[in-house]
């Protein structure tokens, strides 16, 4: 199976997550290609697509939403999964923040219904944050224990999810072949 792993990012931490997903898929025998969304011109050559964005201002990045709009007709006909990178998994009130993120990505689901989705934590390294106020917020959140970074768990979570994707995609293909809605 040839799988496109694509992402939208402002600071680069989601590229690392996308690379880990692609690396894991390749290690288990799939053919994964990892590309930023702005470099993807066509999704038709792929058997499945895994798309991801970071959360910024309580939503996926505008370039990620544009990608979904551009490829919506093809993506709705193929196995499709999403991942979101946010600080929500590192917050003390995880349930509340996770629910909020799920609400923030509802517009994504309304464009293309993913067969599976996951939420991963971003990095707590704030040196790449462009705005001084963002760096200050991260620093204060870390100091007061609101955020707790666990990079080993993050890598395990990414790999665990990535190895399940081919199973989800094969189930998705099977459903579209047996469903009257999936036939032309």
C-alpha positions in Angstrom: 0.0 0.0 0.0 1.4 3.4 -1.0 0.5 5.9 1.8 0.9 9.7 1.7 1.7 11.2 5.1 1.2 15.0 4.8 1.2 17.8 7.2 0.8 21.5 7.8 3.2 23.2 10.2 4.4 26.6 11.4 7.3 25.6 13.7 8.3 22.1 12.6 7.2 19.8 15.5 4.5 18.3 13.4 7.0 17.4 10.7 8.8 15.3 13.2 5.5 13.5 14.1 4.8 13.0 10.3 8.3 11.6 9.8 7.8 9.1 12.7 4.5 8.0 11.2 6.1 7.5 7.8 9.1 5.8 9.3 6.9 3.4 11.2 4.8 2.6 8.2 7.9 1.9 6.1 9.3 -0.3 8.8 6.2 -2.5 8.8 6.3 -3.0 5.1 4.1 -0.2 3.7 5.4 2.4 1.3 5.0 5.8 3.0 5.9 9.1 1.4 6.1 12.1 3.8 5.5 15.6 2.4 4.4 19.0 3.6 0.9 19.8 2.3 2.1 22.7 0.3 4.2 20.3 -1.8 1.4 17.9 -2.6 -0.2 18.6 -6.0 -2.1 15.3 -6.4 -3.3 12.6 -4.0 -4.5 10.2 -6.7 -1.2 8.2 -6.9 -1.7 7.1 -3.3 -3.8 4.2 -1.9 -4.4 6.1 1.4 -3.7 9.5 2.9 -2.7 10.5 6.5 -3.1 14.2 7.0 -2.0 16.2 10.0 -2.0 19.8 11.3 -1.1 21.6 14.4 -3.7 23.5 16.3 -3.3 27.2 16.1 -6.0 29.7 17.4 -8.3 26.7 18.2 -8.3 25.3 14.7 -6.3 23.4 12.1 -4.0 25.7 10.1 -5.6 27.5 7.1 -3.2 25.7 4.7 -4.4 22.3 6.0 -8.0 23.3 5.5 -7.1 24.5 2.0 -5.5 21.2 1.2 -8.7 19.4 2.3 -10.8 21.6 0.1 -8.5 21.1 -2.9 -8.5 17.3 -2.7 -11.9 16.7 -1.0 -13.5 14.8 -3.9 -10.5 12.3 -4.1 -10.0 12.0 -0.3 -13.7 11.1 0.3 -13.2 8.1 -2.0 -10.0 6.7 -0.4 -8.9 5.6 3.1 -8.1 8.7 5.0 -6.8 9.4 8.5 -6.0 12.5 10.4 -3.6 13.4 13.2 -3.6 16.7 15.2 -0.7 18.0 17.2 -1.6 20.1 20.2 -0.5 20.7 23.7 -3.8 19.3 25.0 -2.4 15.8 25.9 0.2 17.5 28.2 -2.3 19.6 30.1 -3.3 18.6 33.6 -7.0 18.8 32.7 -6.5 16.4 29.8 -10.2 15.4 29.4 -11.4 19.0 29.0 -8.6 20.0 26.6 -9.0 16.8 24.5 -12.7 17.5 24.2 -12.0 21.1 23.2 -9.5 19.9 20.5 -12.1 17.4 19.2 -14.5 20.3 18.8 -11.9 22.5 17.1 -11.2 19.8 14.4 -14.9 19.3 13.7 -14.6 21.4 10.5 -12.0 18.9 9.3 -14.4 16.0 9.8 -17.2 18.0 8.0 -15.0 18.2 4.9 -13.6 14.7 4.7 -14.7 12.0 7.2 -11.5 10.3 8.4 -11.6 6.6 9.0 -9.4 7.1 12.1 -7.8 10.0 13.9 -5.4 10.7 16.7 -4.2 13.6 18.9 -0.5 13.9 19.7 1.3 16.3 22.0 3.6 18.9 20.6 7.1 19.7 21.9 7.6 21.9 24.9 10.7 23.4 23.3 9.6 27.0 23.0 12.7 28.4 21.3 11.1 28.1 17.9 7.9 30.0 18.9 8.0 33.2 16.8 6.1 35.5 19.2 7.6 36.5 22.5 4.2 36.2 24.2 3.9 32.6 23.0 7.4 31.7 24.4 6.4 33.4 27.7 3.1 31.4 27.9 4.9 28.1 27.3 7.6 28.9 29.9 5.0 29.9 32.5 2.9 26.9 31.8 5.9 24.6 32.2 7.1 26.4 35.4 3.6 26.1 37.1 3.2 22.4 36.1 0.3 23.0 33.7 2.3 21.3 30.9 4.3 18.1 31.4 6.4 16.8 28.5 7.0 13.0 28.2 8.9 12.5 24.9 9.3 8.7 25.3 5.5 8.3 25.7 4.9 10.5 22.7 7.1 8.4 20.4 5.4 5.2 21.7 2.0 6.7 21.1 2.9 7.8 17.5 4.3 4.3 16.6 1.4 2.5 18.3 -1.1 4.5 16.2 0.9 4.3 12.9 1.1 0.5 13.0 -2.7 0.3 13.2 -3.3 2.4 10.1 -2.9 -0.4 7.5 -5.6 -2.4 9.3 -7.9 0.6 9.4 -7.2 1.3 5.7 -7.8 -2.3 4.7 -11.1 -2.3 6.6 -12.0 1.0 4.9 -11.3 -0.5 1.5 -13.4 -3.5 2.3 -16.3 -1.4 3.5 -16.3 0.7 0.4 -16.3 -2.4 -1.8 -19.2 -4.0 0.1 -21.3 -0.9 0.7 -23.8 0.2 -1.9 -22.6 3.8 -1.3 -19.0 2.9 -2.2 -20.0 1.5 -5.7 -20.3 3.5 -8.9 
